[in-house]
Each structure stands twice: as structure tokens, then as C-alpha cells.
Amino acid sequence: MNDWISRYLQAQKTAVDSIPVEGVARVVDRLRTAWEEDRQIFACGNGGSAANASHFATDLGKGASDKLGKRFRVLSLNDNVSWFTALGNDYAYEDVFSGQLQNYARAGDLLLVMSVSGNSPNLVKAVEWARSHGVHTVALLGGKRGRLADLADDVLVIGDEHYGRVEDCHMHICHLLCYAFMEGAVRSEN
């Protein structure tokens, strides 16, 4: 067991080291611009990535906003269960995110999706809809990259395909995005 744990942790360290620092900095800047321009920020994913999207929205909407004096307008598209299931039931599961964006999103807003495979049909459809309506798109992906790597405006890829390690690294990125504001690394002209 000790050997397995040690190997797992070594692989996790390697995955963390693959986090693209310049890409994260670019997304921090996009979030700062969205905050300054009072844009809406959306996050979504499936499974563990859905939980990460909710966690990210909480940290950005509460923790980062508390430090700035002006609130981030952020929403996890995973969190309204009745709307989510109505869209999935009445249309198709691939519409659960794009259907919500049709109500909320406007040109200039920002959509952040998280996917280990990069091929989730509902995320692909959400990014396609967002791009066609002037919404900036960010994809946090695993090593397979998938279709989202070719669709999103900003793509941050973790150099691993293991679901647990990639999802952990995506949460590292989400924390970096939020703590850049919470710890004062980002200063605004506002």
C-alpha cells in the first residue's frame, strides 16, 4: 500500500507541475476584466468537474468578492437542479448548459468549462453556443484534450489522463484563479 500511495503522489506532483502558469495568468486577467466590466461568469462540468464548478463559483463569488469590495457575478450552471433536469428531460442532456446560457449569457461574458476527456457533448454544445454569441470561453482539460481543445478561446491542459489527478489539478487552477484576488495578487484600476 505504501508503494502505491507513493507512486500515486509522485504522479500527482508531475500532474501539478504540468499546470500551464502562463495560461492561468491569462485567465486571471480575463476574470479581472470581467469583474471590472461587470460581466457574468459561468462555470460548468460533469461529475467531479460539476463539483469543481460549484466550488469555483463559491470561492470567486464569496471569497474573492469579499476582498474586492465589488462582487463577481458568477454562477455554476450545475446548481439549479430543477432547471437542469427540465432541460435534460424536455430536450436532451447535451442541452443542460447551453439551454441556461440562452437565458443568461450576453456577449462579453465568460464561460469556464472543466472536462477530463474534453469531449462531453453538453460542454461542447455550451462552448459552441457561447462562441457563436460572443461569450469568451475557457476550457480546463486533461491530456486527451478532446474537441474542447479546438473550440475554446483559452485552453489549459493538464498533462495526465487520470480522472482523479486531472480533477485535482483543475481545482488547483480554480483556487489559483480565486486566490489571485483573495490574496491581493491582482490589483484593479477601479
Buried (B, 14 or more C-beta within 10 A) or exposed (E): EEEEEEEEEEBBEEBBEBBBEEBBBBBBEBBBBBBEEEBBBBBBBBEBBBBBBBBBBBBBBBBBBEEBEEBBBBBBBBBBEEBBEEBBEEEEBBBBBBBBBEEEBEEBBBBBBBBBBBBBEBBBBBBBBBBEBEBBBBBBBBBBBBBBBEBBBBBBBBBBBBBBBBBBBBBBBBBBBBBBBBEEEBEEEE
